Amino acid sequence: MLTALRQTMTVPADGNIKIYLPDLKPGSKAEVIVLVEENARQHRHMTGSDLLASGVVGLWAKRKDLGDSLEFARQLRQNAEHRERGS
């Protein structure tokens, strides 16, 4: 059986949210879902350093199935341009 517990809070400057649920037994399994009000969300642009640190750059570097990366990218673009649109 699942029980939903709701707490509303203001996120502090350090971004850490603490959930205090004294009625739960130690060792209980819990799934935490954080819903953020859209107008409260801060949008930040990534810097080049952020992008490098993200692990995205070079993600496919060791893949042998892609062949020529320029040709692969061209084929992806062509497929995207010619795919059928759903209704």
C-alpha positions as protocol buffer text, in pm:
chain_id: "A"
residue {
  index: 1
  type: MET
  ca { x: 0 y: 0 z: 0 }
}
residue {
  index: 2
  type: LEU
  ca { x: 123 y: 350 z: -80 }
}
residue {
  index: 3
  type: THR
  ca { x: 60 y: 649 z: 142 }
}
residue {
  index: 4
  type: ALA
  ca { x: 111 y: 1004 z: 14 }
}
residue {
  index: 5
  type: LEU
  ca { x: 253 y: 1263 z: 252 }
}
residue {
  index: 6
  type: ARG
  ca { x: 270 y: 1622 z: 137 }
}
residue {
  index: 7
  type: GLN
  ca { x: 495 y: 1896 z: 271 }
}
residue {
  index: 8
  type: THR
  ca { x: 526 y: 2246 z: 128 }
}
residue {
  index: 9
  type: MET
  ca { x: 844 y: 2439 z: 194 }
}
residue {
  index: 10
  type: THR
  ca { x: 1061 y: 2722 z: 72 }
}
residue {
  index: 11
  type: VAL
  ca { x: 1395 y: 2609 z: -65 }
}
residue {
  index: 12
  type: PRO
  ca { x: 1683 y: 2774 z: 124 }
}
residue {
  index: 13
  type: ALA
  ca { x: 1979 y: 2941 z: -47 }
}
residue {
  index: 14
  type: ASP
  ca { x: 2194 y: 2625 z: -26 }
}
residue {
  index: 15
  type: GLY
  ca { x: 1927 y: 2427 z: -215 }
}
residue {
  index: 16
  type: ASN
  ca { x: 1907 y: 2154 z: 50 }
}
residue {
  index: 17
  type: ILE
  ca { x: 1558 y: 2033 z: 135 }
}
residue {
  index: 18
  type: LYS
  ca { x: 1513 y: 1836 z: 457 }
}
residue {
  index: 19
  type: ILE
  ca { x: 1210 y: 1613 z: 501 }
}
residue {
  index: 20
  type: TYR
  ca { x: 1111 y: 1526 z: 856 }
}
residue {
  index: 21
  type: LEU
  ca { x: 866 y: 1238 z: 888 }
}
residue {
  index: 22
  type: PRO
  ca { x: 877 y: 1110 z: 1246 }
}
residue {
  index: 23
  type: ASP
  ca { x: 594 y: 859 z: 1188 }
}
residue {
  index: 24
  type: LEU
  ca { x: 796 y: 651 z: 942 }
}
residue {
  index: 25
  type: LYS
  ca { x: 980 y: 347 z: 1072 }
}
residue {
  index: 26
  type: PRO
  ca { x: 1357 y: 327 z: 1016 }
}
residue {
  index: 27
  type: GLY
  ca { x: 1428 y: 117 z: 707 }
}
residue {
  index: 28
  type: SER
  ca { x: 1097 y: 206 z: 539 }
}
residue {
  index: 29
  type: LYS
  ca { x: 1119 y: 246 z: 160 }
}
residue {
  index: 30
  type: ALA
  ca { x: 1019 y: 589 z: 30 }
}
residue {
  index: 31
  type: GLU
  ca { x: 1007 y: 752 z: -313 }
}
residue {
  index: 32
  type: VAL
  ca { x: 1058 y: 1129 z: -311 }
}
residue {
  index: 33
  type: ILE
  ca { x: 916 y: 1344 z: -591 }
}
residue {
  index: 34
  type: VAL
  ca { x: 990 y: 1718 z: -586 }
}
residue {
  index: 35
  type: LEU
  ca { x: 739 y: 1942 z: -765 }
}
residue {
  index: 36
  type: VAL
  ca { x: 865 y: 2297 z: -821 }
}
residue {
  index: 37
  type: GLU
  ca { x: 642 y: 2592 z: -905 }
}
residue {
  index: 38
  type: GLU
  ca { x: 743 y: 2699 z: -1256 }
}
residue {
  index: 39
  type: ASN
  ca { x: 760 y: 3070 z: -1174 }
}
residue {
  index: 40
  type: ALA
  ca { x: 994 y: 2995 z: -883 }
}
residue {
  index: 41
  type: ARG
  ca { x: 1243 y: 2809 z: -1099 }
}
residue {
  index: 42
  type: GLN
  ca { x: 1561 y: 2992 z: -1186 }
}
residue {
  index: 43
  type: HIS
  ca { x: 1680 y: 2938 z: -1543 }
}
residue {
  index: 44
  type: ARG
  ca { x: 2056 y: 2950 z: -1581 }
}
residue {
  index: 45
  type: HIS
  ca { x: 2259 y: 2931 z: -1899 }
}
residue {
  index: 46
  type: MET
  ca { x: 2537 y: 2674 z: -1916 }
}
residue {
  index: 47
  type: THR
  ca { x: 2890 y: 2797 z: -1957 }
}
residue {
  index: 48
  type: GLY
  ca { x: 3148 y: 2615 z: -2164 }
}
residue {
  index: 49
  type: SER
  ca { x: 3298 y: 2479 z: -1841 }
}
residue {
  index: 50
  type: ASP
  ca { x: 2952 y: 2353 z: -1734 }
}
residue {
  index: 51
  type: LEU
  ca { x: 2913 y: 2175 z: -2066 }
}
residue {
  index: 52
  type: LEU
  ca { x: 3254 y: 2009 z: -2042 }
}
residue {
  index: 53
  type: ALA
  ca { x: 3188 y: 1901 z: -1683 }
}
residue {
  index: 54
  type: SER
  ca { x: 2847 y: 1756 z: -1778 }
}
residue {
  index: 55
  type: GLY
  ca { x: 2997 y: 1454 z: -1951 }
}
residue {
  index: 56
  type: VAL
  ca { x: 2807 y: 1525 z: -2274 }
}
residue {
  index: 57
  type: VAL
  ca { x: 3117 y: 1629 z: -2469 }
}
residue {
  index: 58
  type: GLY
  ca { x: 3284 y: 1314 z: -2600 }
}
residue {
  index: 59
  type: LEU
  ca { x: 2998 y: 1090 z: -2488 }
}
residue {
  index: 60
  type: TRP
  ca { x: 3008 y: 886 z: -2809 }
}
residue {
  index: 61
  type: ALA
  ca { x: 3383 y: 912 z: -2870 }
}
residue {
  index: 62
  type: LYS
  ca { x: 3451 y: 540 z: -2828 }
}
residue {
  index: 63
  type: ARG
  ca { x: 3154 y: 411 z: -3028 }
}
residue {
  index: 64
  type: LYS
  ca { x: 3269 y: 205 z: -3325 }
}
residue {
  index: 65
  type: ASP
  ca { x: 2926 y: 181 z: -3492 }
}
residue {
  index: 66
  type: LEU
  ca { x: 2900 y: 548 z: -3590 }
}
residue {
  index: 67
  type: GLY
  ca { x: 3177 y: 567 z: -3849 }
}
residue {
  index: 68
  type: ASP
  ca { x: 3240 y: 917 z: -3986 }
}
residue {
  index: 69
  type: SER
  ca { x: 3091 y: 1161 z: -3732 }
}
residue {
  index: 70
  type: LEU
  ca { x: 3018 y: 1428 z: -3993 }
}
residue {
  index: 71
  type: GLU
  ca { x: 2833 y: 1181 z: -4213 }
}
residue {
  index: 72
  type: PHE
  ca { x: 2645 y: 1044 z: -3911 }
}
residue {
  index: 73
  type: ALA
  ca { x: 2532 y: 1395 z: -3808 }
}
residue {
  index: 74
  type: ARG
  ca { x: 2425 y: 1472 z: -4167 }
}
residue {
  index: 75
  type: GLN
  ca { x: 2220 y: 1152 z: -4177 }
}
residue {
  index: 76
  type: LEU
  ca { x: 2051 y: 1236 z: -3845 }
}
residue {
  index: 77
  type: ARG
  ca { x: 1955 y: 1581 z: -3976 }
}
residue {
  index: 78
  type: GLN
  ca { x: 1825 y: 1437 z: -4301 }
}
residue {
  index: 79
  type: ASN
  ca { x: 1617 y: 1175 z: -4117 }
}
residue {
  index: 80
  type: ALA
  ca { x: 1471 y: 1441 z: -3888 }
}
residue {
  index: 81
  type: GLU
  ca { x: 1379 y: 1664 z: -4183 }
}
residue {
  index: 82
  type: HIS
  ca { x: 1205 y: 1384 z: -4374 }
}
residue {
  index: 83
  type: ARG
  ca { x: 1026 y: 1192 z: -4099 }
}
residue {
  index: 84
  type: GLU
  ca { x: 650 y: 1182 z: -4112 }
}
residue {
  index: 85
  type: ARG
  ca { x: 469 y: 1401 z: -3864 }
}
residue {
  index: 86
  type: GLY
  ca { x: 209 y: 1235 z: -3641 }
}
residue {
  index: 87
  type: SER
  ca { x: -147 y: 1368 z: -3638 }
}
